[in-house]
Amino acid sequence: MDLTSFSTYWRSVAAGSRPGLSGRLPALALSPLALVYACIQTIRGILYEKRILTAKRLPRPVISVGNITVGGTGKTPVTAFIARFLIGRGLKVAVLSRGYGGSMEGQAAIVSDGRTIRLDAGQCGDEPYLLAATVPGLMVAMGADRYSAGMLAMEQLSPDVFLLDDGFQHLRLRRDLDILLVDCARPFGNGRTLPAGLLREPKSAVQRAGLVMYTRCPEGYTPAPLSGKPVCTARHRLGGAVPLAGGPSVSLESLRGRKVLAFAGIGEPGPFFEELRALGLDVVRTIPLPDHAAYTPSQLAGLTAAFRACGADCAVTTEKDGVKLRRLVPELADRIMLARLELVIDDPTPLTDLVSNLLQK
């Protein structure tokens, strides 16, 4: 079993979606380790809550966007939405990111000053680069220690407000608002913490959130109350697509009638593939890759071989994957389309009111 197949198998176990003993037994076997992990995370949370462990505060408001499970819940589109909302109000906004997957991961550095992108995706990781490239005027700093990254941004960029990307568990930095994203279909997986489940920390950590946003919701979905927190519902849809080689945006529907190879290195590629089919595309093969896939030479060779073998006319992946795909051989690069993921919030008022009230203070 290769890494991708194992990752898919483990996620089905941890999410509680794998039927029979093949799903229950691994989770039960890993439960003792999950219990230890949960205790450690609970104690850590209490130590920060009681201020036995000290969290540092930046000199500007901090809004955190994160989740309580591993994998994708749409943090980047939500961060981009809040950034556009704040920039639209005339504020200077800086995102603080770890820079996961980049060659400079962990180092404190400025990715973008809001005008010029200083690092490429290979250096800073796909998500910081994508935010810098798609949100005009957004400043982005990276670093494992988000406080140090924030102070670097203060010195060089002087932002009015910080957005802490994937920050729900980064308790070393004080935040003024915690926005917690949960997947509508399986908000807490099988209910267990790592490694037996998807939870990064016990479900009780929801109490830290100032607002809960359910993502990937069907239209008209009404979520059950969660710890009395304000709630938003949202979903993602595929907008237009742009050629990897450059050119104007086109609708994905324009690809109907052509054989499509779909691939993605994101947290939850399944819904992406499903939506392509729902748009009427003839998806002849799908290739799920690990989240934040680096697109190594062997992976690129495998994609090229799969493209030839399935007889596809073109390939479609996400815009997030596209920032790392410049090294593709021309045979595939000339036929690859990058689908844009758009966030739709059914009623953003609970979110925008909380953000506005925070800034008024």
N, C-alpha and C positions, 0 to 999 in steps of 0.2 A: 504494500500500500504506500503510494507516494504521499508527500506532504499535503498536497491539495485534497486528495481523497480522505486522508486522516482528518484534516480540518473540517471537511464537510460532515464526516461521520460523527466527530465529537460535537459539533454544533447541533446536530439532530438529537443527540443524547442530552446535551445540556439544556436545550430548548424544550425538552419533553415531547418532541414531535415524532420520535422513533418508537414504533409500536413493539410490543412483545418483550421477551426477556432480553433481547439484544439492546434494548433501550434502557430497561430498568436495572439490570445487573451492573453495568459499568457505573451508573450513577450511585448505586448503593455501595459498590466497592470503594468509590472515591469519597464517600460521605465523611469518613473520619478525618481525612485531610481537609475537606471543606469546612468541617466544624472548627478545626484549629485555625484555619484561615479567617473564618468569620469572627472568632474570638479576638484574634489579633486586630482585625479592622475595627471591631467594636471598641476595644480598649483604646486604640489610637484615636478614634473619634471622641471618646470621653476625655482623654487627656487634653485634646485641643479645646473642647467645650469648657472644661474647667480651667483652661489657661495654664495648665501644668507644662504643656508644650506651647511655645509662643509662636503665634502667627504674625508675620510682618505686614505692615500696612503701607500701601503706596499713597503718595500725596494727591491722588485723583481717584474718583469713584471707579470701582471695579465691578463689572457685570460678568458673571460666569455662565457659560453654556456647556452643559455636560450630560452624561448619562450614568446610569447605575449598572449597566450591563456591558459586556464586551461586544464589539461589533458595531455596525453602523445603525444609527438612529436619525441621521440627517443633521448632525451638528454643524457642518460647514454651511449648508444653505440657511440655517437659522441664524448663525453668526453673521452671515452676509446680509440677511434681512435687517437685523438690528443695526448693523453698521450703516446700511443705507438710510435707515430711519434717523439715526443720530447725525450723520453727515448732512442729511436734508434739512436739519435744524441748525446748520451752521457750525457744528462742533467738529473738533479735530479728534479723530478716533484712532486708537492703536490696538491691534490685536496682539495678544501674547500667546505664543504657541511653543510647544516643545520642539517642533521641527522633526517629528518622527519620520524615520526612513531616509533622511538626508545624510550626506557624508559629514555634515557639521552638527549632527544631532547632539544636543546637550550644551553646545557652546552658545554664549550670549552674543547675538549679532542682530543688526538691522537688516531685515529682508527688503523692506520698501519704506521710503520716506513719504509716500503718498503721491510722488511724482515719478520717481525712478525706481525700478526694481533692481536691487543691487545683487541679489543672489539668484541662481537658477534652481529649478526643482530638484536637481541632483544634489545640491548643497543643502537646501532648507527643507526638503520634503514636499510632497504633492499638495497638501492642504494649505500651508502658508502661501505657497506660490500661487495657487488657484485663487485664493482670496485677494492677494495683491493684484493679480492680473484682471480680475473681473469686477472689482468694486472700485470705481474711480475715486481717488483721494484718500483711500484707506492706507494707513501706516501699519506695518507688521514688524514685530520683533520676535525673536526666538531665543529659547534657552531652557535647559532643564530646570533651573531655578528661576521661576517666573518673576520673583521679586527683583533679582538682578537684571533680568531682561527688561522689566518695567522701568527700573532706575536708569538703565542705558537709554531707553526711549525718552524718559523725562529729560535727560541731559542733551540729547541730540534733536529731539522732535517736539517736546513740550506738548503732549496731547491733553485734551480736556477730559477724556474718559478712556478707560481700558476695557477691552473685551477679552476675557480669559477663555480661550478655546480649549475644550475638553478639560474643564477645570474642576469638576464636581469633587474629585478625590484629592485635589491639590490644596490640602488644608493649611499648608505652610504660608499661604498668602490669604490675607483677609479679603473678603468680598462683600459688597454692599447688596448684591442681589444674586441669588442662585436660581438659574433656570434649568430645570431637569427635564430631559427628553426621554420618553418611554415609547416603545413600539406598541401600537394599538393591538396587534394580533397576539403577541406574547410579551407583555410588559416586563415580566420578571423571569422568563424562561420556565424552568421546572421548579423554581423557588429556592434552589440551592445556590450557594456561593461557589466560586472557583475552588478546585478544579472539577467539581461534580455538576456545576451549573454555570449559568451565564453571569450571575451577579458578582460585581466587583466588591461589594460590601453588602451586609444584610439589608433587607427591605426597610428596616426601621430608619435607615439613613434618609429616607424620603422626607423626614421631618425638617431637614436642613433647607429644603427647597422653598423658594418664595413663590414659584409658579411651576406647574407641571404642564408640559406640552406633549400630548399624544400625537405621534407621527404615523404616517401611512394609514390614515383613517379613511374609510369609505365615506362618501358624501352622506350627510345626515346622521352620522354616528354621534351618539350621546354617551360619553364615558361615565363609568361609576365614580362617585366622589372618592378622592384619594387623600386621606388624612386632612380633609378640610382645606386643601390648598386651592387657590385660583387655578383654573384650567383653561387651556386652549387646545383646539384640535386642528391638525394640519395634515396635509398630504403632499406628496411630491408627484410632479408630472413631467414628462419629457417635452421640452420645447423644440426649438429647431436644432439643426445639426450643422456643424461647420467642417469642411474638409481638413484633415490633418495637414495636407500640403499647402493650405491657405486658400482663401476664396470666400465668396459670400455665403451667408447662412441659407439653408434650404429646409423645407419641412421634411420630417421623417416619412410622412405619407408619400412623398415623391419617390421613395425607394421601393414602393410596392411593385410587385412583378419581377423583382430581382432577388436572386438567392443571397441570403445574408448570413455571414458568420458573426455571432455576437460574443464578445468576451469582456470581462471586467475584473479588476482587482480592487473590489470594494467590500465593505463589511457584509452586506446582504445582496449578492448579485441576482438572486432569484427573482425578486420583484422587477428588476430592470429588464431581465429577459422576458418576463411575462408581459410587461407593458409594450415591448417591441412587437410581440405577437398580437396584442390587443389592438395595436395600430394597423394591423393588417399586413405586417411584413412577413415574408417567407423565410423564417429563421431555420436554416438547415442544420446548424450546429451551434451549441453554446459551450463556452469554455470559462468556468469560474476559476479565478486565480486568488491567491491569498490577499487579504486586505493590505493595501500599501505595497503591492507587488513592485519589485525593483525593475522588472523587465530585463533580466540578465540575458546574455547572448543565447543561452540554451532555451530560455522561455521564448525569445523572439524567433529562434529557429523552429521551435515547436508550433508557434502560431502560423508561421509561413507554411510549414508542412501541412498543418490542418486546413489552411486556406486552399491549398492546392488539392488536397484529398477530397474535400467535400464539394468542390466545384462551385464555390461561392463567387458571386460577381462583385461583392463589396463586403466590408467588415464594419461593424458599428461597436463603439465602446463609449465610455463616459468621458466627459471633459476633464474630470479629475485624472483619469488614466492618461489622457492625451498629453499632459504636461511632461510625461516621462518617455514619450514614444518617438522622439525625434531620431532615434538610432535605428528605426526600422528600415529594412531593406526596401528599396524603391518599389519593388513588386507589390508590397502590401501598403506602404505609406501612401501611394498614389490612389489607393482605393478605400482608405479608411475614413470613416465619418465619426465625429465626436459629438455625442448627444448632450444637450444642455439640460441639466436638472433644475426645475423651477419649483419653488416652495409656494404652496397655497395655504394660507391660514384662514380658516372659516370665519373667525371673528377675532382679529388681533387686538381688540380693545383691552382685555385684561393685561396683555403683555405691554402694549404701548403706554397704558396708564401707569403701570408699575415703574417703567423706565422714566417716564416724564416726572412722576412724583419724586423719584430718587434724585433726579438732576435738580429739581426745584429746591431740595433740601440743601 
